Amino acid sequence: MRLRLLTLCGLLLGVLILLAATLTAPTAALAGFRAAEQQALQQDKGVASNSQQPCANPQLRVDAPERVLLDSETETITIRVTNTDTVECDLTVSLVAPAFTLQPADNQQLVRLTPTTSANLRWTVRPKGTGTATLAVTTGNASQQVGISVVSGNGFVPPERATLNYVGILLGALLALGSLLLWSLALSRRVGATSTPASTPTPTSTSTPATGPASSETAGSM
């Protein structure tokens, strides 16, 4: 009786933990995503140039579509450069991103622009680790910096807001499954004990005195 009560309590507790962790996991994951995105946006900076030198005042616009990446994902960064001068310019665009692997590997690209024209340059970046990192782009006297937060794909290491939910889901499932296995084991033992017939004692044979000619002779001699 005590074992049945223990397994029933374990099963109910495991189901409750599993349901609570599962239902709150999306909210925790969304909150973690928004916090990581906010950290990335706080890294954004831009510096414009008003130098009188030719080709020193290009306009920069860095487009990073996703501000939160998994550590196994890649993203294509698009850099739009506009020549605001009245002469043709050869502009060297540099991308400084020590926390990422770049493709192409060269972090500089050269572009020739006629007056008031624009060009789009692209790099594909792959994060080297987790955390909030920056991409800094410079050309001429203009520069722009954008932030990108990198989170773990497994959700456990390093810990995130939803890590506790994932642990709860795993713990609840194990507790419920273990309780079910214990219940089935106890039930099978009980069924086996009731199905075995009770052993009946074997009657012992008692010896009876022999009757025959010997006994008749004895009676005659007397």
Z-matrix of the N, CA and C atoms (Angstrom, degrees):
N
C 1 1.471
C 2 1.527 1 111.10
N 3 1.344 2 115.93 1 -40.98
C 4 1.459 3 119.40 2 179.87
C 5 1.522 4 111.48 3 -67.10
N 6 1.335 5 116.94 4 -37.25
C 7 1.454 6 120.70 5 178.54
C 8 1.529 7 111.30 6 -65.87
N 9 1.315 8 116.88 7 -40.81
C 10 1.467 9 120.28 8 178.43
C 11 1.526 10 110.96 9 -63.35
N 12 1.329 11 116.51 10 -41.34
C 13 1.470 12 119.90 11 178.83
C 14 1.519 13 111.09 12 -65.77
N 15 1.340 14 116.11 13 -38.67
C 16 1.464 15 119.94 14 179.87
C 17 1.525 16 111.51 15 -65.83
N 18 1.323 17 116.85 16 -44.38
C 19 1.462 18 119.87 17 179.50
C 20 1.529 19 111.80 18 -66.80
N 21 1.321 20 117.28 19 -36.42
C 22 1.465 21 120.40 20 178.31
C 23 1.525 22 110.83 21 -65.94
N 24 1.328 23 116.78 22 -42.96
C 25 1.475 24 119.85 23 177.75
C 26 1.528 25 110.90 24 -64.04
N 27 1.338 26 117.58 25 -41.19
C 28 1.465 27 120.54 26 177.79
C 29 1.513 28 112.43 27 -63.27
N 30 1.337 29 116.45 28 -40.04
C 31 1.458 30 120.29 29 178.50
C 32 1.525 31 111.39 30 -64.16
N 33 1.324 32 117.30 31 -46.32
C 34 1.469 33 120.66 32 179.90
C 35 1.526 34 111.08 33 -64.15
N 36 1.325 35 117.31 34 -41.83
C 37 1.462 36 120.16 35 179.82
C 38 1.522 37 111.25 36 -65.05
N 39 1.346 38 116.56 37 -41.66
C 40 1.463 39 119.69 38 178.32
C 41 1.516 40 112.42 39 -63.11
N 42 1.338 41 117.17 40 -41.50
C 43 1.462 42 120.51 41 179.14
C 44 1.527 43 110.99 42 -65.87
N 45 1.327 44 117.09 43 -40.53
C 46 1.464 45 120.21 44 179.02
C 47 1.523 46 111.38 45 -64.25
N 48 1.330 47 117.13 46 -44.86
C 49 1.469 48 120.31 47 178.23
C 50 1.518 49 110.50 48 -62.74
N 51 1.328 50 116.66 49 -42.53
C 52 1.465 51 120.95 50 -179.85
C 53 1.521 52 111.35 51 -62.45
N 54 1.325 53 117.63 52 -45.24
C 55 1.463 54 120.92 53 -179.47
C 56 1.524 55 111.45 54 -66.44
N 57 1.341 56 116.99 55 -45.35
C 58 1.465 57 119.77 56 -178.63
C 59 1.519 58 111.28 57 -62.96
N 60 1.321 59 117.31 58 -44.50
C 61 1.461 60 120.18 59 -179.42
C 62 1.523 61 111.77 60 -67.34
N 63 1.336 62 116.53 61 -37.78
C 64 1.467 63 119.72 62 -179.03
C 65 1.535 64 111.56 63 -69.29
N 66 1.330 65 116.33 64 -41.29
C 67 1.462 66 119.54 65 -177.01
C 68 1.526 67 112.14 66 -71.23
N 69 1.315 68 118.10 67 -31.92
C 70 1.472 69 120.38 68 -178.68
C 71 1.523 70 113.28 69 -92.71
N 72 1.338 71 117.81 70 -7.83
C 73 1.467 72 120.30 71 -178.75
C 74 1.529 73 112.82 72 -61.89
N 75 1.353 74 120.92 73 -44.92
C 76 1.474 75 118.87 74 179.16
C 77 1.526 76 113.20 75 -60.78
N 78 1.336 77 117.01 76 -39.40
C 79 1.463 78 119.66 77 179.15
C 80 1.520 79 111.15 78 -64.40
N 81 1.336 80 116.73 79 -43.30
C 82 1.463 81 120.12 80 179.02
C 83 1.524 82 111.47 81 -65.63
N 84 1.338 83 116.89 82 -40.27
C 85 1.458 84 119.83 83 179.09
C 86 1.526 85 111.29 84 -65.54
N 87 1.338 86 116.43 85 -40.36
C 88 1.458 87 119.81 86 178.57
C 89 1.528 88 111.22 87 -65.29
N 90 1.332 89 116.53 88 -41.41
C 91 1.464 90 119.58 89 178.00
C 92 1.526 91 110.94 90 -63.13
N 93 1.335 92 116.78 91 -40.11
C 94 1.457 93 119.73 92 177.37
C 95 1.519 94 112.43 93 -65.38
N 96 1.336 95 116.49 94 -38.60
C 97 1.464 96 120.43 95 178.07
C 98 1.524 97 111.10 96 -63.97
N 99 1.322 98 116.29 97 -44.36
C 100 1.468 99 119.47 98 -179.61
C 101 1.525 100 111.78 99 -65.71
N 102 1.328 101 116.19 100 -37.94
C 103 1.464 102 118.99 101 178.00
C 104 1.527 103 110.66 102 -65.25
N 105 1.339 104 117.26 103 -42.09
C 106 1.457 105 120.45 104 178.18
C 107 1.526 106 111.50 105 -65.20
N 108 1.329 107 116.61 106 -38.83
C 109 1.461 108 120.11 107 178.09
C 110 1.531 109 111.39 108 -65.52
N 111 1.318 110 116.50 109 -40.20
C 112 1.452 111 120.62 110 178.60
C 113 1.527 112 111.07 111 -64.44
N 114 1.315 113 117.35 112 -39.70
C 115 1.461 114 120.59 113 176.61
C 116 1.519 115 111.23 114 -62.90
N 117 1.336 116 116.70 115 -37.66
C 118 1.458 117 120.07 116 178.64
C 119 1.524 118 111.21 117 -67.97
N 120 1.322 119 117.23 118 -42.61
C 121 1.469 120 120.38 119 -178.94
C 122 1.522 121 111.97 120 -65.86
N 123 1.325 122 116.95 121 -28.94
C 124 1.462 123 119.37 122 179.12
C 125 1.527 124 112.67 123 -68.63
N 126 1.317 125 116.59 124 -14.95
C 127 1.465 126 119.79 125 178.86
C 128 1.530 127 113.18 126 -86.35
N 129 1.324 128 117.46 127 -7.23
C 130 1.462 129 120.38 128 -175.75
C 131 1.531 130 111.05 129 -70.23
N 132 1.333 131 115.01 130 132.73
C 133 1.462 132 122.00 131 176.70
C 134 1.517 133 108.74 132 -147.08
N 135 1.299 134 115.60 133 153.37
C 136 1.458 135 120.84 134 176.84
C 137 1.514 136 111.18 135 -146.05
N 138 1.334 137 115.74 136 139.19
C 139 1.464 138 121.41 137 179.41
C 140 1.519 139 107.57 138 -127.30
N 141 1.319 140 116.46 139 119.95
C 142 1.466 141 121.93 140 176.85
C 143 1.525 142 109.71 141 -93.89
N 144 1.309 143 115.49 142 160.44
C 145 1.463 144 120.72 143 -178.43
C 146 1.526 145 109.98 144 -118.17
N 147 1.353 146 115.77 145 142.92
C 148 1.469 147 121.24 146 174.59
C 149 1.525 148 110.74 147 -127.86
N 150 1.336 149 114.67 148 31.66
C 151 1.461 150 119.54 149 -179.96
C 152 1.525 151 110.27 150 -68.25
N 153 1.349 152 115.37 151 151.00
C 154 1.459 153 121.31 152 178.64
C 155 1.522 154 112.45 153 -86.77
N 156 1.300 155 117.94 154 -4.79
C 157 1.454 156 120.92 155 -179.95
C 158 1.521 157 110.46 156 -73.97
N 159 1.316 158 117.30 157 146.79
C 160 1.464 159 120.03 158 179.31
C 161 1.531 160 110.91 159 -64.23
N 162 1.311 161 115.52 160 142.00
C 163 1.468 162 123.61 161 175.59
C 164 1.523 163 113.06 162 62.51
N 165 1.319 164 117.33 163 20.44
C 166 1.464 165 120.38 164 -179.33
C 167 1.518 166 112.61 165 -99.05
N 168 1.326 167 117.58 166 -3.47
C 169 1.465 168 119.87 167 -174.31
C 170 1.523 169 113.20 168 -123.61
N 171 1.321 170 119.22 169 48.93
C 172 1.466 171 118.06 170 177.57
C 173 1.529 172 110.66 171 -71.29
N 174 1.304 173 114.18 172 158.87
C 175 1.462 174 120.14 173 175.21
C 176 1.530 175 109.24 174 -98.15
N 177 1.325 176 114.77 175 138.89
C 178 1.459 177 121.43 176 -179.36
C 179 1.524 178 110.44 177 -119.36
N 180 1.313 179 114.89 178 141.14
C 181 1.462 180 119.58 179 170.42
C 182 1.523 181 107.72 180 -143.14
N 183 1.316 182 115.25 181 115.96
C 184 1.469 183 121.74 182 -178.15
C 185 1.520 184 108.47 183 -101.35
N 186 1.313 185 115.81 184 126.22
C 187 1.465 186 121.22 185 -178.26
C 188 1.526 187 109.00 186 -115.19
N 189 1.335 188 115.03 187 112.52
C 190 1.471 189 121.92 188 173.15
C 191 1.518 190 107.42 189 -114.27
N 192 1.331 191 118.61 190 101.80
C 193 1.474 192 120.24 191 -172.56
C 194 1.528 193 113.53 192 -59.05
N 195 1.325 194 117.57 193 -40.03
C 196 1.462 195 121.48 194 -178.14
C 197 1.515 196 108.98 195 -112.85
N 198 1.341 197 115.12 196 124.39
C 199 1.462 198 119.42 197 178.45
C 200 1.519 199 112.64 198 -93.19
N 201 1.316 200 117.32 199 -9.28
C 202 1.459 201 121.87 200 176.36
C 203 1.520 202 107.73 201 -126.63
N 204 1.326 203 116.23 202 120.67
C 205 1.453 204 121.87 203 -178.27
C 206 1.520 205 110.23 204 -121.15
N 207 1.332 206 115.56 205 151.05
C 208 1.455 207 120.73 206 166.90
C 209 1.524 208 108.57 207 -77.95
N 210 1.320 209 116.12 208 154.63
C 211 1.460 210 118.97 209 -177.25
C 212 1.524 211 113.17 210 -67.40
N 213 1.335 212 117.77 211 -10.97
C 214 1.463 213 121.55 212 178.35
C 215 1.530 214 112.73 213 -103.02
N 216 1.332 215 118.10 214 0.65
C 217 1.455 216 121.54 215 -175.99
C 218 1.527 217 111.44 216 -94.91
N 219 1.318 218 114.46 217 162.17
C 220 1.463 219 122.45 218 172.28
C 221 1.520 220 108.77 219 -121.95
N 222 1.322 221 114.65 220 159.23
C 223 1.458 222 120.05 221 179.38
C 224 1.525 223 109.28 222 -144.36
N 225 1.313 224 115.03 223 144.64
C 226 1.460 225 120.87 224 177.70
C 227 1.524 226 109.43 225 -97.86
N 228 1.318 227 115.41 226 121.41
C 229 1.456 228 122.50 227 178.93
C 230 1.525 229 108.52 228 -96.54
N 231 1.322 230 116.71 229 126.61
C 232 1.465 231 121.94 230 179.06
C 233 1.523 232 109.33 231 -107.79
N 234 1.318 233 115.50 232 128.71
C 235 1.467 234 122.03 233 -179.06
C 236 1.533 235 107.62 234 -118.12
N 237 1.294 236 116.00 235 119.19
C 238 1.461 237 121.09 236 179.46
C 239 1.529 238 108.74 237 -102.52
N 240 1.323 239 114.89 238 122.50
C 241 1.467 240 121.67 239 -178.12
C 242 1.532 241 108.00 240 -114.57
N 243 1.326 242 115.90 241 132.01
C 244 1.468 243 121.52 242 -179.68
C 245 1.523 244 108.88 243 -123.65
N 246 1.326 245 115.20 244 130.95
C 247 1.467 246 121.08 245 177.15
C 248 1.529 247 107.97 246 -86.81
N 249 1.321 248 116.06 247 112.21
C 250 1.470 249 120.83 248 -178.55
C 251 1.530 250 112.69 249 -95.80
N 252 1.332 251 117.49 250 1.37
C 253 1.468 252 120.13 251 -179.57
C 254 1.530 253 110.59 252 -88.82
N 255 1.307 254 113.53 253 175.14
C 256 1.466 255 120.29 254 -178.26
C 257 1.518 256 112.34 255 -97.41
N 258 1.313 257 116.77 256 6.60
C 259 1.465 258 121.44 257 178.94
C 260 1.515 259 109.15 258 -125.02
N 261 1.314 260 115.40 259 162.56
C 262 1.465 261 119.81 260 176.34
C 263 1.519 262 109.50 261 -71.31
N 264 1.317 263 116.31 262 140.02
C 265 1.461 264 120.50 263 -174.45
C 266 1.530 265 110.34 264 -130.31
N 267 1.324 266 114.83 265 140.94
C 268 1.458 267 122.69 266 168.86
C 269 1.523 268 106.99 267 -101.59
N 270 1.317 269 116.26 268 111.27
C 271 1.456 270 121.61 269 -174.45
C 272 1.532 271 110.46 270 -111.27
N 273 1.316 272 115.05 271 133.08
C 274 1.461 273 121.85 272 175.92
C 275 1.527 274 108.23 273 -101.83
N 276 1.317 275 115.17 274 118.23
C 277 1.467 276 121.43 275 -179.64
C 278 1.522 277 107.79 276 -101.68
N 279 1.330 278 115.68 277 125.65
C 280 1.464 279 121.41 278 -178.72
C 281 1.522 280 109.71 279 -115.43
N 282 1.321 281 115.37 280 137.96
C 283 1.452 282 121.98 281 176.70
C 284 1.528 283 108.20 282 -119.08
N 285 1.312 284 116.25 283 117.70
C 286 1.462 285 122.02 284 178.80
C 287 1.526 286 107.51 285 -107.21
N 288 1.336 287 115.99 286 113.90
C 289 1.470 288 121.23 287 -177.76
C 290 1.522 289 108.51 288 -147.38
N 291 1.329 290 118.03 289 77.38
C 292 1.473 291 120.02 290 -176.16
C 293 1.526 292 113.85 291 -65.40
N 294 1.321 293 118.35 292 -21.12
C 295 1.467 294 120.57 293 -178.46
C 296 1.523 295 112.42 294 -88.41
N 297 1.340 296 117.11 295 5.40
C 298 1.461 297 120.61 296 -176.53
C 299 1.525 298 109.91 297 -131.76
N 300 1.318 299 113.95 298 154.83
C 301 1.460 300 121.26 299 169.63
C 302 1.521 301 108.23 300 -95.45
N 303 1.325 302 116.66 301 128.82
C 304 1.464 303 121.11 302 -173.24
C 305 1.524 304 111.02 303 -99.82
N 306 1.318 305 114.19 304 148.10
C 307 1.461 306 122.21 305 171.77
C 308 1.525 307 108.52 306 -140.33
N 309 1.329 308 119.62 307 111.55
C 310 1.468 309 127.83 308 4.81
C 311 1.528 310 112.79 309 -66.54
N 312 1.338 311 115.22 310 156.58
C 313 1.458 312 120.59 311 -173.17
C 314 1.524 313 112.33 312 -68.10
N 315 1.329 314 117.22 313 -29.83
C 316 1.462 315 120.07 314 178.54
C 317 1.530 316 109.42 315 -69.40
N 318 1.315 317 116.50 316 127.47
C 319 1.470 318 119.43 317 -177.30
C 320 1.522 319 112.50 318 -87.65
N 321 1.325 320 118.09 319 11.96
C 322 1.463 321 121.80 320 177.23
C 323 1.529 322 109.88 321 -128.76
N 324 1.336 323 114.31 322 140.57
C 325 1.456 324 120.56 323 174.90
C 326 1.529 325 108.56 324 -135.01
N 327 1.315 326 115.54 325 139.68
C 328 1.460 327 121.84 326 -178.83
C 329 1.519 328 109.40 327 -103.84
N 330 1.314 329 115.79 328 134.99
C 331 1.453 330 120.74 329 179.92
C 332 1.525 331 108.60 330 -136.46
N 333 1.327 332 116.83 331 139.23
C 334 1.471 333 122.61 332 177.24
C 335 1.523 334 108.13 333 -107.81
N 336 1.323 335 115.39 334 126.19
C 337 1.457 336 121.05 335 -175.70
C 338 1.515 337 110.12 336 -128.56
N 339 1.316 338 113.65 337 134.38
C 340 1.460 339 119.21 338 171.61
C 341 1.533 340 108.14 339 -79.89
N 342 1.319 341 118.60 340 167.87
C 343 1.477 342 120.16 341 -177.05
C 344 1.522 343 112.57 342 -55.62
N 345 1.316 344 114.31 343 136.91
C 346 1.477 345 125.77 344 175.50
C 347 1.528 346 113.60 345 64.09
N 348 1.302 347 118.43 346 13.16
C 349 1.465 348 120.03 347 177.48
C 350 1.534 349 110.14 348 -98.56
N 351 1.333 350 113.62 349 165.14
C 352 1.467 351 120.06 350 -177.37
C 353 1.516 352 110.03 351 -131.46
N 354 1.327 353 114.81 352 161.51
C 355 1.463 354 121.69 353 176.39
C 356 1.526 355 108.74 354 -146.17
N 357 1.320 356 114.80 355 148.39
C 358 1.462 357 121.05 356 177.97
C 359 1.528 358 109.60 357 -108.02
N 360 1.304 359 115.62 358 126.75
C 361 1.459 360 122.55 359 176.02
C 362 1.531 361 108.09 360 -113.50
N 363 1.333 362 115.77 361 146.45
C 364 1.471 363 119.55 362 -175.88
C 365 1.529 364 111.23 363 -133.46
N 366 1.314 365 113.39 364 140.49
C 367 1.464 366 122.81 365 169.45
C 368 1.522 367 108.57 366 -128.55
N 369 1.304 368 116.02 367 142.91
C 370 1.457 369 121.27 368 170.66
C 371 1.523 370 108.00 369 -100.63
N 372 1.319 371 116.15 370 127.99
C 373 1.460 372 120.69 371 -176.12
C 374 1.529 373 109.44 372 -116.96
N 375 1.331 374 115.32 373 141.60
C 376 1.467 375 122.88 374 175.34
C 377 1.524 376 107.89 375 -126.52
N 378 1.329 377 118.21 376 125.28
C 379 1.465 378 120.06 377 -177.32
C 380 1.526 379 112.16 378 -67.36
N 381 1.335 380 115.20 379 146.68
C 382 1.461 381 121.15 380 176.64
C 383 1.526 382 112.37 381 -93.29
N 384 1.324 383 117.34 382 -16.14
C 385 1.454 384 121.68 383 -179.14
C 386 1.510 385 109.96 384 -166.49
N 387 1.329 386 115.97 385 -174.23
C 388 1.459 387 121.28 386 -179.27
C 389 1.523 388 110.88 387 -95.56
N 390 1.332 389 115.03 388 163.31
C 391 1.458 390 120.83 389 -179.49
C 392 1.518 391 110.93 390 120.09
N 393 1.328 392 115.84 391 -177.40
C 394 1.465 393 122.13 392 178.71
C 395 1.521 394 108.91 393 -96.90
N 396 1.323 395 116.03 394 124.96
C 397 1.463 396 122.00 395 -178.07
C 398 1.522 397 109.24 396 -127.81
N 399 1.325 398 115.98 397 168.63
C 400 1.463 399 121.64 398 -177.65
C 401 1.522 400 111.02 399 -123.86
N 402 1.316 401 114.90 400 152.03
C 403 1.459 402 124.09 401 170.84
C 404 1.515 403 107.06 402 -117.84
N 405 1.317 404 116.45 403 119.06
C 406 1.466 405 121.12 404 -178.28
C 407 1.524 406 108.79 405 -110.95
N 408 1.346 407 115.62 406 125.58
C 409 1.469 408 122.24 407 -179.20
C 410 1.514 409 108.00 408 -117.37
N 411 1.315 410 116.35 409 132.98
C 412 1.467 411 121.45 410 178.29
C 413 1.522 412 109.66 411 -134.90
N 414 1.302 413 114.74 412 146.11
C 415 1.454 414 122.89 413 170.08
C 416 1.518 415 107.57 414 -158.18
N 417 1.320 416 116.81 415 132.56
C 418 1.455 417 119.61 416 -173.83
C 419 1.519 418 110.37 417 60.00
N 420 1.309 419 116.44 418 -130.74
C 421 1.462 420 121.79 419 176.32
C 422 1.527 421 112.29 420 -101.22
N 423 1.311 422 117.08 421 6.82
C 424 1.461 423 121.27 422 -179.87
C 425 1.527 424 109.68 423 -99.52
N 426 1.310 425 115.11 424 147.39
C 427 1.468 426 120.47 425 178.11
C 428 1.519 427 109.34 426 -150.13
N 429 1.317 428 114.13 427 153.19
C 430 1.471 429 120.44 428 176.90
C 431 1.514 430 108.25 429 -147.17
N 432 1.317 431 115.31 430 141.86
C 433 1.459 432 122.12 431 -179.41
C 434 1.517 433 109.64 432 -127.56
N 435 1.335 434 115.89 433 134.75
C 436 1.462 435 121.14 434 176.95
C 437 1.527 436 108.43 435 -126.83
N 438 1.312 437 115.31 436 150.31
C 439 1.457 438 121.05 437 179.66
C 440 1.510 439 111.78 438 -105.54
N 441 1.327 440 114.93 439 147.13
C 442 1.461 441 122.27 440 176.56
C 443 1.521 442 107.54 441 -136.38
N 444 1.328 443 116.04 442 129.91
C 445 1.459 444 121.46 443 176.31
C 446 1.524 445 109.27 444 -97.63
N 447 1.311 446 115.95 445 132.10
C 448 1.464 447 122.59 446 -180.00
C 449 1.525 448 108.09 447 -112.67
N 450 1.315 449 116.15 448 124.95
C 451 1.467 450 121.76 449 -179.09
C 452 1.524 451 109.17 450 -116.01
N 453 1.316 452 114.92 451 160.56
C 454 1.462 453 120.83 452 -178.24
C 455 1.517 454 110.74 453 -74.69
N 456 1.312 455 115.79 454 143.09
C 457 1.455 456 120.09 455 178.80
C 458 1.509 457 113.86 456 -78.00
N 459 1.361 458 117.74 457 -23.31
C 460 1.461 459 119.02 458 -178.77
C 461 1.523 460 113.18 459 -87.25
N 462 1.337 461 118.39 460 -16.39
C 463 1.455 462 121.17 461 177.25
C 464 1.513 463 115.75 462 79.35
N 465 1.345 464 117.69 463 1.25
C 466 1.458 465 120.71 464 -177.35
C 467 1.535 466 112.19 465 -113.17
N 468 1.324 467 117.08 466 -46.25
C 469 1.465 468 121.78 467 -176.60
C 470 1.518 469 108.68 468 -125.27
N 471 1.350 470 117.12 469 119.40
C 472 1.464 471 126.97 470 -6.28
C 473 1.528 472 111.13 471 -73.11
N 474 1.339 473 118.06 472 160.19
C 475 1.469 474 119.99 473 -177.47
C 476 1.527 475 112.56 474 -61.25
N 477 1.329 476 115.17 475 144.28
C 478 1.457 477 121.91 476 177.58
C 479 1.527 478 108.66 477 -127.64
N 480 1.315 479 116.34 478 -177.45
C 481 1.462 480 119.37 479 -177.82
C 482 1.518 481 112.35 480 -64.67
N 483 1.309 482 116.93 481 -33.15
C 484 1.468 483 120.10 482 -178.62
C 485 1.524 484 112.93 483 -90.68
N 486 1.332 485 118.30 484 2.28
C 487 1.463 486 119.94 485 -178.15
C 488 1.520 487 111.29 486 -62.18
N 489 1.336 488 117.02 487 -41.88
C 490 1.470 489 120.55 488 179.23
C 491 1.523 490 111.09 489 -61.35
N 492 1.327 491 117.20 490 -35.64
C 493 1.463 492 120.01 491 177.48
C 494 1.523 493 111.15 492 -66.22
N 495 1.330 494 116.63 493 -41.90
C 496 1.462 495 119.88 494 179.34
C 497 1.528 496 111.00 495 -64.49
N 498 1.336 497 116.50 496 -39.04
C 499 1.466 498 120.14 497 176.61
C 500 1.529 499 110.06 498 -64.58
N 501 1.341 500 117.08 499 -40.84
C 502 1.462 501 120.63 500 178.18
C 503 1.513 502 112.16 501 -63.35
N 504 1.326 503 117.13 502 -40.64
C 505 1.467 504 120.04 503 178.04
C 506 1.524 505 110.48 504 -61.88
N 507 1.320 506 116.08 505 -45.47
C 508 1.460 507 120.02 506 179.79
C 509 1.530 508 111.46 507 -65.16
N 510 1.331 509 116.61 508 -44.52
C 511 1.466 510 120.49 509 -179.24
C 512 1.529 511 111.43 510 -65.41
N 513 1.340 512 116.98 511 -44.33
C 514 1.459 513 120.23 512 179.08
C 515 1.516 514 112.59 513 -61.91
N 516 1.335 515 116.47 514 -41.92
C 517 1.466 516 119.92 515 179.61
C 518 1.531 517 110.76 516 -65.20
N 519 1.331 518 117.19 517 -42.24
C 520 1.467 519 119.89 518 179.43
C 521 1.521 520 111.75 519 -66.03
N 522 1.327 521 116.36 520 -40.72
C 523 1.468 522 120.03 521 179.95
C 524 1.520 523 111.27 522 -65.15
N 525 1.329 524 116.77 523 -44.91
C 526 1.463 525 120.14 524 179.01
C 527 1.530 526 111.44 525 -64.82
N 528 1.324 527 116.56 526 -42.80
C 529 1.464 528 119.91 527 -179.95
C 530 1.531 529 111.08 528 -66.06
N 531 1.344 530 116.81 529 -42.22
C 532 1.456 531 119.32 530 178.09
C 533 1.511 532 112.72 531 -63.29
N 534 1.333 533 116.82 532 -38.66
C 535 1.465 534 119.99 533 177.72
C 536 1.525 535 111.25 534 -65.18
N 537 1.327 536 117.01 535 -40.22
C 538 1.474 537 119.94 536 178.04
C 539 1.527 538 111.24 537 -64.35
N 540 1.327 539 116.92 538 -41.07
C 541 1.461 540 119.80 539 179.11
C 542 1.527 541 110.93 540 -65.40
N 543 1.329 542 116.54 541 -41.45
C 544 1.460 543 119.72 542 178.38
C 545 1.522 544 111.20 543 -64.81
N 546 1.323 545 116.65 544 -40.00
C 547 1.465 546 121.45 545 178.03
C 548 1.530 547 110.74 546 -62.07
N 549 1.332 548 116.60 547 -46.85
C 550 1.462 549 119.86 548 -179.34
C 551 1.527 550 111.34 549 -65.34
N 552 1.344 551 117.07 550 -35.77
C 553 1.460 552 119.75 551 178.28
C 554 1.522 553 111.05 552 -66.23
N 555 1.328 554 116.78 553 -44.19
C 556 1.465 555 120.01 554 178.88
C 557 1.529 556 110.88 555 -64.70
N 558 1.330 557 116.99 556 -38.52
C 559 1.460 558 120.49 557 179.95
C 560 1.521 559 111.41 558 -66.68
N 561 1.333 560 116.62 559 -40.92
C 562 1.460 561 119.53 560 179.98
C 563 1.524 562 111.21 561 -65.78
N 564 1.334 563 117.23 562 -37.39
C 565 1.463 564 119.94 563 177.19
C 566 1.532 565 111.31 564 -65.43
N 567 1.327 566 115.14 565 -39.22
C 568 1.465 567 118.87 566 -179.64
C 569 1.521 568 110.66 567 -66.67
N 570 1.325 569 116.82 568 -42.39
C 571 1.463 570 120.30 569 178.47
C 572 1.515 571 110.49 570 -64.19
N 573 1.332 572 117.52 571 -39.94
C 574 1.454 573 120.75 572 179.00
C 575 1.518 574 112.38 573 -64.94
N 576 1.343 575 116.18 574 -36.41
C 577 1.468 576 119.25 575 -179.92
C 578 1.519 577 111.77 576 -69.70
N 579 1.331 578 118.73 577 -37.09
C 580 1.466 579 121.60 578 -178.79
C 581 1.518 580 112.34 579 -77.60
N 582 1.314 581 118.65 580 -24.19
C 583 1.466 582 120.79 581 -177.91
C 584 1.515 583 112.76 582 -84.57
N 585 1.338 584 119.82 583 -13.09
C 586 1.461 585 122.09 584 -179.50
C 587 1.526 586 108.99 585 -83.30
N 588 1.383 587 121.31 586 121.18
C 589 1.473 588 121.90 587 -178.67
C 590 1.512 589 110.90 588 -70.02
N 591 1.344 590 114.67 589 147.68
C 592 1.460 591 119.65 590 179.26
C 593 1.512 592 109.94 591 -72.55
N 594 1.310 593 117.66 592 137.98
C 595 1.469 594 121.99 593 -178.32
C 596 1.535 595 110.12 594 -75.03
N 597 1.344 596 117.59 595 133.28
C 598 1.474 597 122.78 596 179.60
C 599 1.518 598 109.16 597 -97.45
N 600 1.318 599 117.97 598 139.68
C 601 1.474 600 119.29 599 -178.92
C 602 1.515 601 111.81 600 -66.24
N 603 1.320 602 117.53 601 142.97
C 604 1.461 603 123.22 602 -179.68
C 605 1.522 604 109.19 603 -83.06
N 606 1.326 605 118.44 604 124.18
C 607 1.480 606 120.30 605 -179.10
C 608 1.518 607 111.03 606 -64.45
N 609 1.335 608 115.43 607 137.89
C 610 1.458 609 120.91 608 179.54
C 611 1.527 610 109.52 609 -89.97
N 612 1.307 611 116.75 610 138.08
C 613 1.475 612 121.83 611 -178.65
C 614 1.520 613 110.39 612 -81.29
N 615 1.335 614 116.52 613 134.10
C 616 1.469 615 122.52 614 179.04
C 617 1.531 616 109.39 615 -102.33
N 618 1.328 617 116.66 616 138.32
C 619 1.479 618 120.64 617 -177.56
C 620 1.530 619 110.11 618 -81.32
N 621 1.312 620 117.77 619 135.13
C 622 1.496 621 123.86 620 178.36
C 623 1.518 622 108.63 621 -107.03
N 624 1.334 623 117.38 622 144.49
C 625 1.481 624 119.80 623 179.46
C 626 1.519 625 111.45 624 -63.05
N 627 1.327 626 114.61 625 138.62
C 628 1.476 627 120.72 626 -178.03
C 629 1.514 628 110.50 627 -72.52
N 630 1.293 629 115.83 628 137.31
C 631 1.475 630 122.46 629 177.30
C 632 1.515 631 109.03 630 -116.59
N 633 1.348 632 120.10 631 131.67
C 634 1.460 633 121.43 632 -179.00
C 635 1.499 634 111.81 633 176.22
N 636 1.343 635 119.12 634 -158.93
C 637 1.451 636 123.54 635 -177.04
C 638 1.522 637 112.92 636 -60.56
N 639 1.322 638 115.94 637 -33.92
C 640 1.463 639 117.40 638 -177.09
C 641 1.515 640 111.33 639 -61.51
N 642 1.310 641 114.75 640 -42.77
C 643 1.457 642 118.82 641 -179.69
C 644 1.539 643 111.61 642 -66.58
N 645 1.359 644 118.35 643 -31.07
C 646 1.485 645 121.96 644 179.54
C 647 1.502 646 110.29 645 -69.37
N 648 1.392 647 117.01 646 -41.30
C 649 1.452 648 120.69 647 179.17
C 650 1.497 649 110.80 648 -63.68
N 651 1.304 650 116.94 649 -38.48
C 652 1.441 651 120.33 650 179.36
C 653 1.516 652 111.07 651 -62.95
N 654 1.282 653 115.65 652 -39.95
C 655 1.458 654 120.29 653 179.39
C 656 1.549 655 110.84 654 -67.87
N 657 1.376 656 119.18 655 -34.09
C 658 1.428 657 122.40 656 -178.76
C 659 1.516 658 113.37 657 -71.73
N 660 1.339 659 115.29 658 -36.16
C 661 1.455 660 120.15 659 179.96
C 662 1.502 661 112.86 660 -68.15
N 663 1.310 662 115.21 661 -28.68
C 664 1.453 663 119.48 662 177.58
C 665 1.508 664 109.38 663 -74.62
